[in-house]
Every structure is written in C-alpha cells, then in structure tokens.
Amino acid sequence: MASAAGARPWTAAVDGLRLSVRLTPRGGRDAIDGIEILSDGRPVLKARVRAAPSEGEANASLLALIARTLDLPRSAVTLAAGASARLKTVAIAGDPTALGARLEAIAARR
C-alpha cells in the first residue's frame, strides 16, 4: 500500500465536492478507514459498511455513513457513479472549502 501523504480523494465542484471511495461491503462495521493510493496512483477514501452489496443496501449505508461523518443531512450526499462497482464517486452538496476542511480533519485522524 502506497503512502497517502498529501494525496486527496476529493475535488471541488460548483455545488460541493466529488469524493472517490473504495467501498468494502460486509466489512464488519460502518467506518471510514483513511486514504489509500490505488496501483494506478489515484487516491481513494477507504470505507466499509456492514450491509451486503445487494439491492443497493451497501450504497445506502455508505451515503448515510458519509453524511453522518460530515454532520450533513442525508439528502446532501448522493452517489454520482459506481452503483455496482467497488470504486464509487460520491457527490457532496455544500461549501467545497468547508467540506474539504472537514475531510482533511477526518483523514488526519485515520
């Protein structure tokens, strides 16, 4: 696993942030496990959820986890890409600067 120093899996958008996530369903608990660099050099936020990857349950759990972690309403977090893939893009509505600062703080704790 490569070092995640300085690499950030989010980018600013007009209406908030786009966050790249690597999701592990049936991960034993709902948690954010930090930032990882994929073999192709892309940074991703590692997340795990208890839910199974069937009928969108894992995706719904992921969106709820991100909303809860960032103290946002669930409606502010949507799945932009990757509904049936392990690598997902999550759209987070809000002020990109404030959201980026919250994600920086979360990444620093992991």
C-alpha positions as CSV (number, residue, x, y, z in Angstrom):
1,M,0.0,0.0,0.0
2,A,1.4,3.3,-1.1
3,S,1.6,6.4,1.2
4,A,-1.3,8.7,1.1
5,A,0.7,11.8,2.3
6,G,-0.7,14.8,0.5
7,A,-3.0,13.0,-1.9
8,R,-6.7,13.8,-1.5
9,P,-9.5,11.7,-3.0
10,W,-11.8,14.7,-3.3
11,T,-12.1,17.6,-5.8
12,A,-14.1,20.8,-5.6
13,A,-17.2,21.1,-7.8
14,V,-19.6,24.0,-8.4
15,D,-22.1,22.7,-5.9
16,G,-19.8,20.9,-3.4
17,L,-17.3,18.1,-3.6
18,R,-16.8,14.9,-5.6
19,L,-15.3,12.1,-3.4
20,S,-13.7,8.9,-4.7
21,V,-14.4,6.0,-2.4
22,R,-13.3,2.4,-2.3
23,L,-16.2,0.5,-0.6
24,T,-15.9,-2.8,1.2
25,P,-19.4,-4.2,1.8
26,R,-19.9,-6.7,4.7
27,G,-16.9,-5.1,6.4
28,G,-18.0,-5.9,9.9
29,R,-18.7,-2.3,10.9
30,D,-19.6,1.0,9.3
31,A,-16.3,3.0,9.3
32,I,-14.0,5.2,7.3
33,D,-10.6,3.7,7.2
34,G,-8.5,6.6,5.8
35,I,-7.0,7.3,2.4
36,E,-5.3,4.8,0.1
37,I,-3.4,5.2,-3.1
38,L,-4.5,2.7,-5.8
39,S,-2.0,1.0,-8.0
40,D,-2.8,3.5,-10.8
41,G,-1.9,6.4,-8.5
42,R,-5.4,7.6,-7.7
43,P,-6.2,8.4,-4.1
44,V,-9.5,7.0,-2.6
45,L,-11.2,7.2,0.7
46,K,-11.5,3.7,2.1
47,A,-14.8,2.9,3.7
48,R,-16.5,-0.2,5.0
49,V,-20.1,-1.0,5.8
50,R,-21.9,-3.9,7.4
51,A,-24.6,-4.1,4.7
52,A,-24.4,-6.6,1.9
53,P,-23.9,-5.4,-1.7
54,S,-27.5,-6.4,-2.7
55,E,-30.4,-4.2,-3.7
56,G,-28.3,-1.0,-3.1
57,E,-28.0,-1.7,0.7
58,A,-24.3,-1.1,0.8
59,N,-24.5,2.1,-1.3
60,A,-27.3,3.4,1.0
61,S,-25.2,2.6,4.1
62,L,-22.1,4.3,2.5
63,L,-24.1,7.5,1.8
64,A,-25.5,7.5,5.3
65,L,-22.0,6.9,6.8
66,I,-20.5,9.9,4.9
67,A,-23.4,12.2,5.8
68,R,-23.2,11.2,9.5
69,T,-19.4,11.6,9.5
70,L,-19.6,15.1,7.9
71,D,-22.6,16.1,10.0
72,L,-24.7,16.7,6.9
73,P,-28.3,15.8,6.1
74,R,-28.5,12.5,4.2
75,S,-30.0,14.4,1.2
76,A,-26.7,16.3,0.8
77,V,-24.8,13.1,-0.2
78,T,-25.6,11.2,-3.4
79,L,-24.0,8.5,-5.5
80,A,-22.7,10.1,-8.7
81,A,-21.0,7.0,-10.2
82,G,-20.2,3.3,-9.5
83,A,-23.5,2.0,-8.3
84,S,-22.4,-1.6,-8.9
85,A,-18.6,-1.2,-8.6
86,R,-16.3,-1.2,-5.6
87,L,-14.9,2.2,-6.7
88,K,-17.5,4.9,-6.4
89,T,-17.9,8.7,-6.9
90,V,-20.0,10.4,-4.2
91,A,-21.3,13.9,-4.7
92,I,-21.5,16.0,-1.5
93,A,-23.5,19.2,-1.7
94,G,-22.3,22.2,0.3
95,D,-19.5,24.7,0.5
96,P,-16.4,23.0,-1.0
97,T,-13.9,24.8,1.2
98,A,-15.7,23.8,4.4
99,L,-16.3,20.2,3.3
100,G,-12.7,19.9,2.2
101,A,-11.6,21.1,5.7
102,R,-13.8,18.5,7.4
103,L,-12.5,15.7,5.2
104,E,-8.9,16.9,5.9
105,A,-9.6,16.6,9.7
106,I,-11.1,13.1,9.2
107,A,-8.2,11.9,7.1
108,A,-5.7,13.2,9.7
109,R,-7.3,11.1,12.4
110,R,-7.0,7.9,10.4
